[in-house]
Amino acid sequence: MSLAEPGSPDAVREATLRAITLLVEHDLARLGELNPRFEPWSLSKDEGLTRVRREWWDPECALVPGNVVWIDNTPAGDEVARRIEAARDT
């Protein structure tokens, strides 16, 4: 799968779920919802990831931001983002 040709909806879903899993497992992001501010789920990492997989069961469903999960950077995630942006500026 490439960014130019993302592949089937199933392939896109699986790649997205892998990315979310890596972000959460490395404490770069947390899962939750907006009400109206971000509220993290009171679930373990594994429970949260299982919930995302369960609620995003149809890879062809039209998604809108937040209808399955809202992903929020942790402070460590913010730091990684700052380093990426700084590297782009050089």
Wavefront OBJ file of the C-alpha trace (Angstrom):
o trace
v 0.000 0.000 0.000
v 1.269 3.477 -0.815
v 0.010 6.984 -0.235
v -0.441 7.377 -3.990
v -2.541 4.220 -4.210
v -3.986 3.572 -0.778
v -5.527 0.229 -1.692
v -8.784 -1.299 -0.636
v -10.884 0.120 2.204
v -9.823 -2.875 4.320
v -6.141 -2.139 3.677
v -6.596 1.544 4.557
v -8.462 0.617 7.754
v -5.764 -1.840 8.837
v -2.931 0.609 8.099
v -4.749 3.314 10.056
v -5.366 0.989 12.995
v -1.669 0.005 13.010
v -0.674 3.689 13.095
v -3.113 4.430 15.938
v -1.826 1.406 17.853
v 1.797 2.561 17.526
v 0.944 6.088 18.664
v -0.962 4.829 21.708
v 1.535 2.096 22.654
v 4.417 4.601 22.530
v 2.487 7.133 24.658
v 2.419 9.668 21.829
v -1.392 9.858 21.713
v -4.421 9.007 23.793
v -7.913 7.999 22.788
v -11.134 9.715 23.757
v -13.908 11.991 22.555
v -14.870 15.653 22.383
v -17.579 16.857 24.783
v -16.910 19.792 23.825
v -13.290 19.501 25.009
v -11.169 16.373 24.729
v -12.046 13.746 27.327
v -9.826 10.670 27.418
v -11.554 7.331 27.695
v -11.212 5.709 31.096
v -9.984 2.500 29.492
v -6.634 0.761 29.380
v -4.647 1.162 26.170
v -5.667 -2.332 25.046
v -9.325 -1.734 25.883
v -9.299 1.573 24.005
v -7.698 0.034 20.925
v -10.190 -2.843 21.045
v -13.033 -0.312 21.204
v -11.715 1.520 18.129
v -11.464 -1.773 16.204
v -14.958 -2.812 17.308
v -16.618 0.516 16.482
v -14.854 0.897 13.121
v -16.096 -2.422 11.822
v -17.115 -1.258 8.343
v -14.069 -0.043 6.391
v -16.331 1.425 3.700
v -18.353 3.519 6.153
v -17.929 7.234 5.550
v -16.074 8.496 8.598
v -16.151 11.981 10.010
v -13.640 13.156 12.612
v -14.602 11.928 16.036
v -17.409 9.531 15.176
v -15.308 6.523 16.238
v -12.545 8.113 18.318
v -10.757 11.389 18.874
v -6.980 11.144 19.092
v -5.128 13.669 21.229
v -1.367 14.131 21.416
v 0.321 13.533 24.721
v 3.131 15.910 25.754
v 5.573 13.362 24.280
v 3.563 13.377 21.047
v 3.699 17.174 20.968
v 7.483 17.041 21.364
v 7.844 14.588 18.473
v 5.643 16.843 16.331
v 7.796 19.873 17.193
v 10.959 17.995 16.220
v 9.424 16.916 12.916
v 8.362 20.482 12.142
v 11.792 21.825 13.085
v 13.469 19.294 10.787
v 11.238 20.433 7.924
v 12.307 24.035 8.461
v 16.007 23.222 8.041
l 1 2 3 4 5 6 7 8 9 10 11 12 13 14 15 16 17 18 19 20 21 22 23 24 25 26 27 28 29 30 31 32 33 34 35 36 37 38 39 40 41 42 43 44 45 46 47 48 49 50 51 52 53 54 55 56 57 58 59 60 61 62 63 64 65 66 67 68 69 70 71 72 73 74 75 76 77 78 79 80 81 82 83 84 85 86 87 88 89 90
